[in-house]
Amino acid sequence: MRSIFLVCTPSINVVWSWQSIKGETIPKSINIGFHWYDKTNIDAADIKPLLYE
């Protein structure tokens, strides 16, 4: 059995979990609007507007 890691709204978690259990395909990558940042990319153009001053 493959493990599923889902981080998004609960309702879509249920849908994708059920689809996976039934053997249907689910997206490999799910855009949840989250951006990871640390000291290596804190000044990147796509991260800068998301930070508080």
C-alpha positions in Angstrom: 0.0 0.0 0.0 1.4 3.4 -0.9 1.4 6.1 1.7 -0.3 9.4 1.0 0.8 12.8 2.3 -1.8 15.5 1.7 -1.6 19.1 2.9 -4.7 21.0 1.7 -8.3 21.4 2.5 -9.9 18.4 4.3 -12.6 17.8 1.7 -10.1 17.4 -1.2 -8.0 15.1 1.1 -11.0 12.8 1.4 -11.6 12.8 -2.3 -8.0 12.1 -3.2 -7.7 9.5 -0.5 -10.7 7.7 -1.7 -9.5 7.9 -5.3 -6.2 6.4 -4.3 -7.8 3.6 -2.3 -9.8 2.7 -5.4 -6.7 2.7 -7.5 -7.5 5.8 -9.5 -4.8 8.3 -10.3 -4.3 11.4 -8.2 -2.1 14.4 -8.9 1.6 13.9 -8.1 2.0 17.6 -7.3 -0.6 19.7 -5.7 -0.3 23.5 -5.7 -1.5 24.7 -2.3 -0.2 28.2 -2.5 2.6 27.5 0.0 6.1 28.9 -0.5 9.2 27.6 1.4 11.7 30.3 2.2 14.9 30.4 4.2 18.2 32.3 4.1 19.0 31.0 0.6 16.0 32.4 -1.1 14.6 35.1 1.2 15.5 37.9 -1.3 14.1 36.1 -4.3 11.6 38.1 -6.4 8.8 35.6 -5.9 9.2 35.5 -2.1 9.9 39.2 -1.3 6.3 40.4 -1.9 5.0 37.7 0.6 7.0 39.0 3.6 5.9 41.5 6.2 8.2 44.5 6.7 
